[in-house]
Amino acid sequence: MFFIRNRVNRMSIWAIAYVGSHDKNTTALVQGKVDAIAIEEKIYQKAIESGELSSDRYTILWQSDPLPNSPLVIRSTLPDKFKLKVRKALIEAPPGLGLVGGDRASGYTSVQDEDYEPIRRIQETLGLDN
């Protein structure tokens, strides 16, 4: 997005490679297979803390606006009463309790489809399929 907004033709600078995951991005950068990566901030911080990456050697070029985390979803055919209980339990849980995947989030909230519009705009700008 940074390069697109600043009208830099990224194709004249580098090629894009998908290596499979944020963790694999970090490995590819360290091994010199790529010159730059897109990475989730918490994974970057973890790599700095573990010594895999050094802030002296690698510079953050750009950070996006905060994006919503992946949603938790529930099967639509379950009884509404049960779905409401699950939603209430997650939203009202004490901070840090019940977070999935070790996220450093502070809890859960209800979202609507339009909350994911920033991600759709990024996909559209980059010409990625939905």
Backbone as CSV, one residue per row, in Angstrom:
resi,resn,N_x,N_y,N_z,CA_x,CA_y,CA_z,C_x,C_y,C_z
1,MET,0.823,-1.181,0.000,0.000,0.000,0.000,0.876,1.257,0.000
2,PHE,1.942,1.255,0.767,2.834,2.414,0.834,3.315,2.793,-0.562
3,PHE,3.778,1.810,-1.314,4.324,2.092,-2.630,3.238,2.516,-3.605
4,ILE,2.086,1.894,-3.513,0.983,2.257,-4.396,0.541,3.683,-4.110
5,ARG,0.346,4.015,-2.830,-0.082,5.374,-2.464,0.953,6.420,-2.873
6,ASN,2.226,6.050,-2.884,3.286,6.985,-3.242,3.724,6.849,-4.695
7,ARG,2.942,6.118,-5.465,3.132,5.950,-6.909,4.515,5.425,-7.287
8,VAL,4.980,4.477,-6.494,6.238,3.805,-6.806,5.888,2.518,-7.541
9,ASN,6.460,2.319,-8.704,6.201,1.108,-9.468,6.990,-0.035,-8.844
10,ARG,6.318,-0.835,-8.025,6.999,-1.914,-7.311,7.612,-2.936,-8.260
11,MET,7.061,-3.087,-9.446,7.585,-4.080,-10.385,8.970,-3.673,-10.902
12,SER,9.287,-2.381,-10.828,10.619,-1.955,-11.264,11.654,-2.147,-10.159
13,ILE,11.193,-2.504,-8.968,12.094,-2.647,-7.827,12.304,-4.108,-7.455
14,TRP,11.238,-4.877,-7.393,11.345,-6.262,-6.932,10.175,-7.092,-7.427
15,ALA,10.276,-8.363,-7.194,9.195,-9.300,-7.487,8.564,-9.714,-6.161
16,ILE,7.322,-10.111,-6.216,6.621,-10.567,-5.018,6.682,-12.086,-4.974
17,ALA,6.990,-12.629,-3.818,7.030,-14.080,-3.631,6.201,-14.427,-2.408
18,TYR,5.365,-15.432,-2.533,4.590,-15.921,-1.398,5.290,-17.165,-0.866
19,VAL,5.777,-17.103,0.364,6.519,-18.238,0.909,5.678,-19.090,1.840
20,GLY,4.451,-18.670,2.136,3.537,-19.546,2.864,3.048,-19.077,4.208
21,SER,3.840,-18.293,4.943,3.387,-17.833,6.261,4.289,-16.701,6.740
22,HIS,3.840,-15.999,7.782,4.660,-14.933,8.357,5.984,-15.490,8.888
23,ASP,5.920,-16.648,9.544,7.149,-17.258,10.068,8.121,-17.592,8.941
24,LYS,7.597,-18.112,7.840,8.457,-18.437,6.702,9.008,-17.167,6.056
25,ASN,8.229,-16.060,6.119,8.740,-14.776,5.622,10.008,-14.387,6.365
26,THR,9.956,-14.500,7.689,11.104,-14.141,8.523,12.320,-14.987,8.158
27,THR,12.111,-16.276,8.011,13.207,-17.184,7.651,13.790,-16.813,6.290
28,ALA,12.924,-16.530,5.320,13.392,-16.163,3.980,14.209,-14.872,4.016
29,LEU,13.809,-13.929,4.855,14.557,-12.677,4.985,15.940,-12.923,5.581
30,VAL,15.991,-13.671,6.655,17.262,-13.967,7.330,18.205,-14.731,6.399
31,GLN,17.651,-15.646,5.606,18.473,-16.451,4.695,18.869,-15.688,3.428
32,GLY,18.383,-14.453,3.287,18.734,-13.653,2.123,17.989,-14.032,0.859
33,LYS,16.932,-14.833,0.988,16.147,-15.236,-0.184,15.261,-14.099,-0.673
34,VAL,14.932,-13.160,0.224,14.136,-11.984,-0.115,14.782,-10.771,0.549
35,ASP,14.459,-9.595,0.028,15.023,-8.362,0.579,14.074,-7.642,1.530
36,ALA,12.795,-7.965,1.462,11.800,-7.322,2.323,10.634,-8.286,2.510
37,ILE,9.923,-8.134,3.611,8.776,-9.008,3.889,7.611,-8.188,4.429
38,ALA,6.427,-8.756,4.297,5.233,-8.256,4.980,5.000,-9.222,6.130
39,ILE,4.850,-8.679,7.321,4.779,-9.541,8.498,3.869,-8.912,9.543
40,GLU,3.192,-9.759,10.265,2.340,-9.306,11.356,3.222,-8.779,12.488
41,GLU,2.804,-7.683,13.106,3.641,-7.032,14.118,4.020,-7.955,15.272
42,LYS,3.070,-8.768,15.745,3.397,-9.638,16.889,4.459,-10.673,16.518
43,ILE,4.473,-11.118,15.273,5.489,-12.076,14.835,6.839,-11.371,14.687
44,TYR,6.809,-10.128,14.205,8.042,-9.339,14.131,8.633,-9.150,15.528
45,GLN,7.801,-8.754,16.491,8.280,-8.539,17.858,8.851,-9.830,18.455
46,LYS,8.169,-10.944,18.190,8.647,-12.245,18.680,10.016,-12.574,18.076
47,ALA,10.184,-12.287,16.786,11.460,-12.559,16.116,12.570,-11.659,16.663
48,ILE,12.240,-10.434,17.011,13.226,-9.528,17.619,13.614,-10.051,19.001
49,GLU,12.589,-10.405,19.807,12.832,-10.891,21.172,13.657,-12.179,21.188
50,SER,13.417,-13.048,20.214,14.142,-14.326,20.170,15.542,-14.187,19.567
51,GLY,15.807,-13.036,18.957,17.102,-12.833,18.320,17.148,-13.276,16.871
52,GLU,16.029,-13.799,16.359,16.002,-14.219,14.953,16.192,-13.015,14.031
53,LEU,15.572,-11.891,14.376,15.759,-10.644,13.642,16.422,-9.627,14.562
54,SER,17.158,-8.708,13.966,17.800,-7.633,14.718,17.271,-6.298,14.206
55,SER,16.820,-5.442,15.117,16.327,-4.129,14.699,17.468,-3.263,14.158
56,ASP,18.717,-3.641,14.421,19.868,-2.936,13.849,20.045,-3.265,12.364
57,ARG,19.629,-4.452,11.982,19.843,-4.909,10.604,18.620,-4.693,9.714
58,TYR,17.411,-4.764,10.298,16.181,-4.672,9.515,15.371,-3.462,9.961
59,THR,14.889,-2.695,8.990,14.144,-1.471,9.250,12.696,-1.635,8.811
60,ILE,11.770,-1.167,9.627,10.358,-1.177,9.237,10.153,-0.059,8.222
61,LEU,9.677,-0.427,7.022,9.437,0.547,5.965,8.109,1.260,6.143
62,TRP,7.109,0.521,6.589,5.754,1.061,6.653,4.906,0.163,7.527
63,GLN,3.948,0.751,8.246,2.981,-0.013,9.023,1.589,0.393,8.592
64,SER,0.726,-0.582,8.438,-0.656,-0.306,8.060,-1.437,0.191,9.263
65,ASP,-2.606,0.718,8.991,-3.538,0.997,10.073,-3.886,-0.337,10.711
66,PRO,-4.306,-0.333,11.968,-4.678,-1.605,12.608,-5.759,-2.331,11.814
67,LEU,-5.587,-3.625,11.686,-6.562,-4.463,10.995,-7.219,-5.379,12.015
68,PRO,-8.490,-5.702,11.791,-9.139,-6.617,12.737,-8.502,-7.995,12.672
69,ASN,-8.468,-8.649,13.809,-7.971,-10.025,13.849,-8.951,-10.942,13.146
70,SER,-8.535,-12.147,12.907,-9.421,-13.139,12.303,-10.620,-13.359,13.213
71,PRO,-11.790,-13.530,12.621,-12.975,-13.716,13.453,-13.083,-15.141,13.984
72,LEU,-13.802,-15.266,15.070,-14.256,-16.581,15.523,-15.662,-16.716,14.977
73,VAL,-15.960,-17.834,14.394,-17.286,-18.038,13.822,-17.922,-19.268,14.444
74,ILE,-19.233,-19.317,14.334,-19.982,-20.436,14.892,-20.974,-20.909,13.839
75,ARG,-21.220,-22.172,13.818,-22.122,-22.750,12.822,-23.503,-22.105,12.931
76,SER,-24.025,-21.640,11.825,-25.299,-20.912,11.813,-26.491,-21.783,12.173
77,THR,-26.362,-23.095,12.066,-27.499,-23.979,12.349,-27.655,-24.302,13.836
78,LEU,-26.709,-23.859,14.660,-26.850,-24.078,16.104,-27.978,-23.210,16.644
79,PRO,-28.584,-23.609,17.758,-29.683,-22.815,18.325,-29.225,-21.392,18.668
80,ASP,-30.079,-20.414,18.383,-29.759,-19.015,18.649,-29.394,-18.781,20.111
81,LYS,-30.100,-19.436,21.018,-29.841,-19.260,22.447,-28.401,-19.678,22.784
82,PHE,-27.960,-20.780,22.211,-26.596,-21.252,22.443,-25.575,-20.271,21.861
83,LYS,-25.827,-19.795,20.637,-24.907,-18.849,19.999,-24.784,-17.572,20.832
84,LEU,-25.887,-17.104,21.376,-25.852,-15.904,22.220,-25.056,-16.138,23.497
85,LYS,-25.187,-17.331,24.075,-24.425,-17.658,25.291,-22.924,-17.658,25.007
86,VAL,-22.532,-18.242,23.884,-21.115,-18.280,23.514,-20.602,-16.858,23.289
87,ARG,-21.365,-16.064,22.550,-20.979,-14.674,22.276,-20.809,-13.899,23.581
88,LYS,-21.780,-14.038,24.475,-21.748,-13.323,25.754,-20.541,-13.763,26.585
89,ALA,-20.284,-15.065,26.620,-19.156,-15.580,27.401,-17.829,-15.017,26.894
90,LEU,-17.658,-14.935,25.592,-16.413,-14.406,25.028,-16.277,-12.905,25.266
91,ILE,-17.345,-12.167,25.021,-17.292,-10.713,25.167,-17.099,-10.299,26.622
92,GLU,-17.703,-11.041,27.545,-17.633,-10.671,28.961,-16.497,-11.362,29.720
93,ALA,-15.696,-12.143,29.030,-14.578,-12.838,29.687,-13.567,-11.820,30.212
94,PRO,-12.925,-12.128,31.338,-11.873,-11.236,31.842,-10.764,-11.088,30.800
95,PRO,-10.084,-9.938,30.764,-9.004,-9.737,29.787,-7.995,-10.887,29.812
96,GLY,-7.657,-11.381,28.615,-6.664,-12.449,28.499,-7.226,-13.846,28.599
97,LEU,-8.432,-13.991,29.104,-9.018,-15.319,29.249,-9.680,-15.737,27.944
98,GLY,-9.357,-16.903,27.471,-10.027,-17.446,26.295,-9.520,-16.925,24.976
99,LEU,-8.385,-16.235,24.959,-7.863,-15.770,23.688,-7.304,-16.950,22.911
100,VAL,-7.638,-16.997,21.652,-7.252,-18.117,20.801,-5.899,-17.838,20.155
101,GLY,-5.037,-18.826,20.143,-3.770,-18.730,19.424,-2.726,-17.855,20.080
102,GLY,-2.897,-17.540,21.349,-1.891,-16.746,22.048,-1.852,-15.291,21.636
103,ASP,-2.914,-14.800,21.014,-2.949,-13.399,20.612,-2.762,-12.485,21.805
104,ARG,-2.144,-11.336,21.546,-1.973,-10.348,22.599,-3.125,-9.353,22.579
105,ALA,-4.275,-9.791,22.184,-5.454,-8.930,22.168,-5.993,-8.800,23.583
106,SER,-6.848,-7.823,23.777,-7.384,-7.599,25.120,-8.730,-8.271,25.325
107,GLY,-9.286,-8.879,24.301,-10.568,-9.544,24.450,-11.300,-9.622,23.123
108,TYR,-12.582,-9.862,23.214,-13.418,-10.016,22.024,-14.479,-8.934,21.978
109,THR,-14.980,-8.689,20.789,-16.086,-7.773,20.577,-16.903,-8.298,19.411
110,SER,-18.141,-7.864,19.330,-18.964,-8.231,18.179,-18.528,-7.391,16.987
111,VAL,-18.551,-7.980,15.825,-18.192,-7.257,14.607,-19.265,-7.470,13.557
112,GLN,-19.220,-6.619,12.585,-20.104,-6.713,11.433,-19.234,-6.920,10.196
113,ASP,-19.844,-7.355,9.139,-19.114,-7.604,7.904,-18.320,-6.374,7.464
114,GLU,-18.897,-5.186,7.617,-18.226,-3.965,7.157,-16.948,-3.647,7.947
115,ASP,-16.768,-4.258,9.111,-15.539,-4.053,9.878,-14.312,-4.586,9.135
116,TYR,-14.527,-5.458,8.182,-13.431,-6.038,7.408,-13.208,-5.307,6.080
117,GLU,-13.869,-4.174,5.900,-13.728,-3.398,4.671,-12.287,-2.930,4.424
118,PRO,-11.515,-2.536,5.464,-10.121,-2.151,5.190,-9.318,-3.267,4.517
119,ILE,-9.578,-4.500,4.892,-8.875,-5.627,4.274,-9.297,-5.763,2.818
120,ARG,-10.578,-5.585,2.551,-11.053,-5.669,1.163,-10.428,-4.568,0.304
121,ARG,-10.287,-3.368,0.863,-9.673,-2.269,0.111,-8.211,-2.582,-0.214
122,ILE,-7.509,-3.174,0.732,-6.118,-3.558,0.474,-6.067,-4.597,-0.640
123,GLN,-6.946,-5.603,-0.565,-6.977,-6.630,-1.609,-7.259,-6.007,-2.969
124,GLU,-8.210,-5.086,-3.008,-8.566,-4.442,-4.272,-7.392,-3.619,-4.808
125,THR,-6.765,-2.846,-3.936,-5.627,-2.020,-4.345,-4.495,-2.876,-4.897
126,LEU,-4.266,-4.021,-4.267,-3.186,-4.908,-4.698,-3.580,-5.834,-5.842
127,GLY,-4.862,-5.797,-6.224,-5.318,-6.659,-7.306,-5.413,-8.116,-6.922
128,LEU,-5.661,-8.389,-5.638,-5.783,-9.770,-5.161,-7.233,-10.213,-5.215
129,ASP,-7.444,-11.485,-5.477,-8.798,-12.038,-5.481,-9.308,-12.132,-4.059
130,ASN,-10.621,-11.996,-3.899,-11.234,-12.148,-2.564,-11.348,-13.582,-2.189
